[in-house]
Amino acid sequence: MKFRLSDSQLEKLSDITADIGTLFVAAAVLPAVLNKFEISELIKGIVLAIMFWILSLGLIQLAKQLKA
């Protein structure tokens, strides 16, 4: 069974993954601001955020290729 997403669905999925990345940044930075600073947690949050943002950009590029 093949499953294909339309370009608008890919763009929406891209928005969702970008939002997840933003949540990871907030989850990593907010405790650091509230004096519960742990460098390992901060690094993990930032790395996960970057991974989701890259995935989001990849989905946008895929949606653009489908439109062309």
C-alpha positions as a Markdown table, in Angstrom:
| # | Residue | x | y | z |
|---|---|---|---|---|
| 1 | Met | 0.0 | 0.0 | 0.0 |
| 2 | Lys | 1.5 | 3.3 | -1.0 |
| 3 | Phe | 0.8 | 6.4 | 1.0 |
| 4 | Arg | 1.4 | 9.8 | -0.5 |
| 5 | Leu | 1.0 | 13.2 | 1.1 |
| 6 | Ser | -0.2 | 16.2 | -0.9 |
| 7 | Asp | 2.0 | 19.3 | -0.9 |
| 8 | Ser | -0.4 | 21.1 | 1.5 |
| 9 | Gln | -0.2 | 18.2 | 3.9 |
| 10 | Leu | 3.6 | 18.2 | 3.7 |
| 11 | Glu | 3.6 | 21.9 | 4.4 |
| 12 | Lys | 1.3 | 21.4 | 7.5 |
| 13 | Leu | 3.6 | 18.6 | 8.7 |
| 14 | Ser | 6.5 | 20.9 | 8.3 |
| 15 | Asp | 4.8 | 23.5 | 10.5 |
| 16 | Ile | 4.1 | 20.8 | 13.1 |
| 17 | Thr | 7.7 | 19.6 | 13.2 |
| 18 | Ala | 9.0 | 23.2 | 13.4 |
| 19 | Asp | 6.7 | 23.8 | 16.4 |
| 20 | Ile | 8.0 | 20.6 | 18.1 |
| 21 | Gly | 11.5 | 22.0 | 17.6 |
| 22 | Thr | 10.4 | 25.2 | 19.3 |
| 23 | Leu | 9.0 | 23.2 | 22.2 |
| 24 | Phe | 12.3 | 21.4 | 22.7 |
| 25 | Val | 14.1 | 24.8 | 22.9 |
| 26 | Ala | 11.6 | 26.1 | 25.4 |
| 27 | Ala | 11.9 | 22.9 | 27.5 |
| 28 | Ala | 15.6 | 23.2 | 27.5 |
| 29 | Val | 16.0 | 26.9 | 28.1 |
| 30 | Leu | 13.2 | 27.6 | 30.6 |
| 31 | Pro | 14.6 | 25.3 | 33.3 |
| 32 | Ala | 18.1 | 27.0 | 32.8 |
| 33 | Val | 16.5 | 30.4 | 33.3 |
| 34 | Leu | 14.8 | 29.1 | 36.5 |
| 35 | Asn | 18.1 | 28.1 | 38.1 |
| 36 | Lys | 17.8 | 24.4 | 37.4 |
| 37 | Phe | 20.6 | 24.6 | 34.9 |
| 38 | Glu | 22.0 | 21.3 | 33.6 |
| 39 | Ile | 24.3 | 21.6 | 30.6 |
| 40 | Ser | 23.5 | 18.1 | 29.4 |
| 41 | Glu | 19.7 | 18.8 | 29.3 |
| 42 | Leu | 20.3 | 22.1 | 27.5 |
| 43 | Ile | 22.4 | 20.5 | 24.9 |
| 44 | Lys | 19.9 | 17.6 | 24.3 |
| 45 | Gly | 17.1 | 20.1 | 23.9 |
| 46 | Ile | 19.0 | 22.2 | 21.4 |
| 47 | Val | 20.1 | 19.2 | 19.4 |
| 48 | Leu | 16.6 | 17.8 | 19.3 |
| 49 | Ala | 15.2 | 21.2 | 18.2 |
| 50 | Ile | 17.8 | 21.5 | 15.4 |
| 51 | Met | 16.9 | 18.0 | 14.2 |
| 52 | Phe | 13.2 | 18.9 | 14.1 |
| 53 | Trp | 13.9 | 22.2 | 12.3 |
| 54 | Ile | 16.1 | 20.4 | 9.7 |
| 55 | Leu | 13.3 | 17.9 | 9.2 |
| 56 | Ser | 10.9 | 20.7 | 8.8 |
| 57 | Leu | 13.0 | 22.3 | 6.1 |
| 58 | Gly | 13.4 | 19.0 | 4.3 |
| 59 | Leu | 9.6 | 18.7 | 4.2 |
| 60 | Ile | 9.2 | 22.2 | 2.8 |
| 61 | Gln | 11.7 | 21.3 | 0.1 |
| 62 | Leu | 9.8 | 18.1 | -0.7 |
| 63 | Ala | 6.6 | 20.0 | -1.0 |
| 64 | Lys | 8.2 | 22.5 | -3.3 |
| 65 | Gln | 9.5 | 19.7 | -5.5 |
| 66 | Leu | 6.0 | 18.2 | -5.7 |
| 67 | Lys | 4.5 | 21.5 | -6.8 |
| 68 | Ala | 7.1 | 21.8 | -9.7 |
